[in-house]
Every structure is written in C-alpha cells, then in structure tokens.
Amino acid sequence: MTFLPITTYENLAPAARAAIDHQLETHGGRLTTTKATLLGHLPSFDAYMQWYTLKDELVPFIGERAVTLFAFAISRAAGSAVSVAFFTEILVAAGEDLDDPDDIPVTEAEALLMRWGTLIATAPHEVDDELIASLEEAFSEKLRLILVAFAGFTVATNVFNSVGRVPLA
C-alpha cells in the first residue's frame, strides 16, 4: 500500500499538468507512478526532474547505455523495486537480455560505473583509493562532478520510492 498520494493526469492541477507535459515533451518517457506521486507537490517534482537534465548532459560523454547501467546498478543495490523495474524496462527496450542481471556484457567503463554505483548505494564511505584512481583516469573532473550529482538524484529517487511506498504501477 502506498504511503503517498498518487494522482492521475486527469486530476492534476493546471500547473502540474503543464509541468508533466513539458517534462514528457522535453525528455520523453511516460507518466510513471513516481512522477504521478511527485506531481502532488510541484516544487518536489521540479527538483527531482533535474535527474533528466543531468542524464542528458552525461549521455554525449558516456552514452545512454552507460548512464542507464549506472542508475540501474545504484537502484538495484538500493533495493528499489520501482527504479529497478524502470531501468530494466529501458534496457530491455534497447535490446538488452536481462535474464541474468549479474551477467550483462559491459565495457570497462560501464563495469567501473556499475561497481561505483553499487558502492554509492550501499557503502558510499567505502569507495577505496583504487576505485577513485580508476574513476579519475576514466572521467574528467567535470564529468565526475555530474556523475556524483546524477548518482545523488538516483539515490534520492530510490529513497523517495521506497519510503513513499510508491507502487510499480
């Protein structure tokens, strides 16, 4: 059972309807249960939708797949069923075979991001010097800053979904 109210498009206030229309027009996707819940408070919705802004900035540098795998790893490690389902849907739509999520073929950079994402979600104070050195070698300072901010929004979304008991659909 959900802890937070979830609205429908038809029940949205005009400002909230304009906000989701703009969000979907700008970034694509659909009205998920997370977005429908956040739309109950427009400033909260606007804040969380900055995740998409950061995602769009990352894609030209590391690719859509790497961004999604990074967010998937964070969400999976955090145990957020809603977020895992969201990223699984994106990966499957892109042609990924996720029969065994532990055996996804990844590039070296994607593996690095997934390892880091798992630690961000489970043990952020335990990111060791070796991993930091690998991240510094792989990504510029600015890119690392955006990745950390993006990871923070991903963690926040996982917390929102879990604490708010947002349902899958």
VODO-19368 format. One record per residue (C-alpha): x, y, z; residue number from 1; residue in one letter. Coordinates in steps of 0.25 Angstrom, whole numbers, plus 5000, padded with zeros to 4 digits. Layout:
REM VODO-19368
[[X; Y; Z]; NUM; "a"]
...
This chain:
REM VODO-19368
[[5000; 5000; 5000]; 1; "m"]
[[5005; 5014; 4996]; 2; "t"]
[[5009; 5024; 5007]; 3; "f"]
[[5008; 5036; 4998]; 4; "l"]
[[4996; 5040; 4989]; 5; "p"]
[[4997; 5037; 4974]; 6; "i"]
[[4990; 5046; 4965]; 7; "t"]
[[4985; 5043; 4951]; 8; "t"]
[[4987; 5052; 4939]; 9; "y"]
[[4972; 5056; 4939]; 10; "e"]
[[4973; 5060; 4953]; 11; "n"]
[[4985; 5069; 4952]; 12; "l"]
[[4984; 5084; 4955]; 13; "a"]
[[4987; 5092; 4942]; 14; "p"]
[[5001; 5096; 4946]; 15; "a"]
[[5004; 5081; 4949]; 16; "a"]
[[4998; 5077; 4936]; 17; "r"]
[[5007; 5087; 4929]; 18; "a"]
[[5019; 5082; 4937]; 19; "a"]
[[5018; 5068; 4933]; 20; "i"]
[[5014; 5071; 4918]; 21; "d"]
[[5027; 5079; 4918]; 22; "h"]
[[5035; 5068; 4924]; 23; "q"]
[[5030; 5058; 4915]; 24; "l"]
[[5032; 5067; 4903]; 25; "e"]
[[5046; 5070; 4907]; 26; "t"]
[[5051; 5057; 4912]; 27; "h"]
[[5041; 5047; 4906]; 28; "g"]
[[5036; 5035; 4915]; 29; "g"]
[[5023; 5034; 4921]; 30; "r"]
[[5015; 5038; 4934]; 31; "l"]
[[5021; 5027; 4943]; 32; "t"]
[[5016; 5025; 4957]; 33; "t"]
[[5028; 5033; 4963]; 34; "t"]
[[5025; 5045; 4954]; 35; "k"]
[[5010; 5044; 4958]; 36; "a"]
[[5013; 5044; 4972]; 37; "t"]
[[5023; 5055; 4971]; 38; "l"]
[[5013; 5064; 4964]; 39; "l"]
[[5005; 5065; 4977]; 40; "g"]
[[5016; 5076; 4980]; 41; "h"]
[[5021; 5083; 4968]; 42; "l"]
[[5034; 5088; 4975]; 43; "p"]
[[5037; 5074; 4978]; 44; "s"]
[[5034; 5069; 4964]; 45; "f"]
[[5043; 5080; 4958]; 46; "d"]
[[5054; 5077; 4967]; 47; "a"]
[[5054; 5062; 4964]; 48; "y"]
[[5053; 5064; 4949]; 49; "m"]
[[5066; 5071; 4949]; 50; "q"]
[[5071; 5056; 4949]; 51; "w"]
[[5067; 5056; 4934]; 52; "y"]
[[5075; 5069; 4932]; 53; "t"]
[[5088; 5062; 4937]; 54; "l"]
[[5085; 5050; 4930]; 55; "k"]
[[5084; 5058; 4917]; 56; "d"]
[[5097; 5064; 4920]; 57; "e"]
[[5104; 5051; 4922]; 58; "l"]
[[5099; 5043; 4910]; 59; "v"]
[[5108; 5051; 4900]; 60; "p"]
[[5120; 5047; 4908]; 61; "f"]
[[5118; 5033; 4913]; 62; "i"]
[[5105; 5028; 4905]; 63; "g"]
[[5091; 5025; 4908]; 64; "e"]
[[5094; 5011; 4912]; 65; "r"]
[[5105; 5014; 4922]; 66; "a"]
[[5096; 5025; 4928]; 67; "v"]
[[5085; 5014; 4930]; 68; "t"]
[[5094; 5003; 4935]; 69; "l"]
[[5100; 5013; 4945]; 70; "f"]
[[5086; 5017; 4950]; 71; "a"]
[[5082; 5002; 4949]; 72; "f"]
[[5093; 4998; 4958]; 73; "a"]
[[5090; 5009; 4968]; 74; "i"]
[[5075; 5005; 4969]; 75; "s"]
[[5078; 4990; 4969]; 76; "r"]
[[5088; 4991; 4981]; 77; "a"]
[[5078; 5001; 4988]; 78; "a"]
[[5067; 4990; 4986]; 79; "g"]
[[5057; 5000; 4980]; 80; "s"]
[[5047; 4991; 4972]; 81; "a"]
[[5041; 5003; 4965]; 82; "v"]
[[5054; 5008; 4960]; 83; "s"]
[[5060; 4995; 4956]; 84; "v"]
[[5047; 4992; 4948]; 85; "a"]
[[5048; 5006; 4941]; 86; "f"]
[[5063; 5003; 4937]; 87; "f"]
[[5060; 4989; 4933]; 88; "t"]
[[5049; 4994; 4924]; 89; "e"]
[[5059; 5004; 4918]; 90; "i"]
[[5070; 4993; 4916]; 91; "l"]
[[5061; 4983; 4910]; 92; "v"]
[[5054; 4993; 4901]; 93; "a"]
[[5069; 4996; 4896]; 94; "a"]
[[5071; 4981; 4893]; 95; "g"]
[[5078; 4976; 4905]; 96; "e"]
[[5076; 4962; 4910]; 97; "d"]
[[5074; 4963; 4925]; 98; "l"]
[[5071; 4948; 4928]; 99; "d"]
[[5083; 4949; 4937]; 100; "d"]
[[5085; 4963; 4942]; 101; "p"]
[[5098; 4959; 4948]; 102; "d"]
[[5103; 4955; 4934]; 103; "d"]
[[5101; 4967; 4926]; 104; "i"]
[[5113; 4969; 4916]; 105; "p"]
[[5119; 4982; 4919]; 106; "v"]
[[5130; 4991; 4915]; 107; "t"]
[[5141; 4994; 4924]; 108; "e"]
[[5135; 5008; 4927]; 109; "a"]
[[5122; 5002; 4929]; 110; "e"]
[[5127; 4992; 4939]; 111; "a"]
[[5134; 5003; 4946]; 112; "l"]
[[5121; 5011; 4947]; 113; "l"]
[[5113; 4999; 4952]; 114; "m"]
[[5123; 4996; 4962]; 115; "r"]
[[5124; 5010; 4967]; 116; "w"]
[[5108; 5011; 4966]; 117; "g"]
[[5107; 4999; 4975]; 118; "t"]
[[5116; 5005; 4986]; 119; "l"]
[[5109; 5019; 4985]; 120; "i"]
[[5096; 5012; 4989]; 121; "a"]
[[5102; 5002; 4999]; 122; "t"]
[[5114; 5007; 5005]; 123; "a"]
[[5118; 5021; 5000]; 124; "p"]
[[5129; 5023; 5011]; 125; "h"]
[[5136; 5011; 5006]; 126; "e"]
[[5139; 5015; 4992]; 127; "v"]
[[5154; 5012; 4992]; 128; "d"]
[[5166; 5019; 4987]; 129; "d"]
[[5168; 5009; 4975]; 130; "e"]
[[5154; 5011; 4970]; 131; "l"]
[[5155; 5026; 4972]; 132; "i"]
[[5168; 5026; 4963]; 133; "a"]
[[5161; 5018; 4953]; 134; "s"]
[[5150; 5028; 4952]; 135; "l"]
[[5160; 5039; 4951]; 136; "e"]
[[5167; 5032; 4940]; 137; "e"]
[[5154; 5029; 4933]; 138; "a"]
[[5146; 5042; 4935]; 139; "f"]
[[5149; 5057; 4935]; 140; "s"]
[[5147; 5065; 4947]; 141; "e"]
[[5134; 5072; 4942]; 142; "k"]
[[5129; 5058; 4937]; 143; "l"]
[[5131; 5052; 4951]; 144; "r"]
[[5124; 5064; 4957]; 145; "l"]
[[5112; 5062; 4948]; 146; "i"]
[[5113; 5047; 4951]; 147; "l"]
[[5113; 5049; 4966]; 148; "v"]
[[5101; 5059; 4965]; 149; "a"]
[[5093; 5049; 4956]; 150; "f"]
[[5096; 5038; 4966]; 151; "a"]
[[5091; 5046; 4977]; 152; "g"]
[[5078; 5049; 4970]; 153; "f"]
[[5077; 5034; 4967]; 154; "t"]
[[5079; 5030; 4981]; 155; "v"]
[[5069; 5041; 4985]; 156; "a"]
[[5059; 5035; 4975]; 157; "t"]
[[5061; 5021; 4981]; 158; "n"]
[[5058; 5027; 4995]; 159; "v"]
[[5046; 5034; 4991]; 160; "f"]
[[5040; 5022; 4984]; 161; "n"]
[[5044; 5012; 4996]; 162; "s"]
[[5040; 5022; 5007]; 163; "v"]
[[5027; 5026; 5000]; 164; "g"]
[[5024; 5012; 4996]; 165; "r"]
[[5021; 5016; 4982]; 166; "v"]
[[5016; 5004; 4975]; 167; "p"]
[[5021; 4998; 4962]; 168; "l"]
[[5009; 5002; 4954]; 169; "a"]
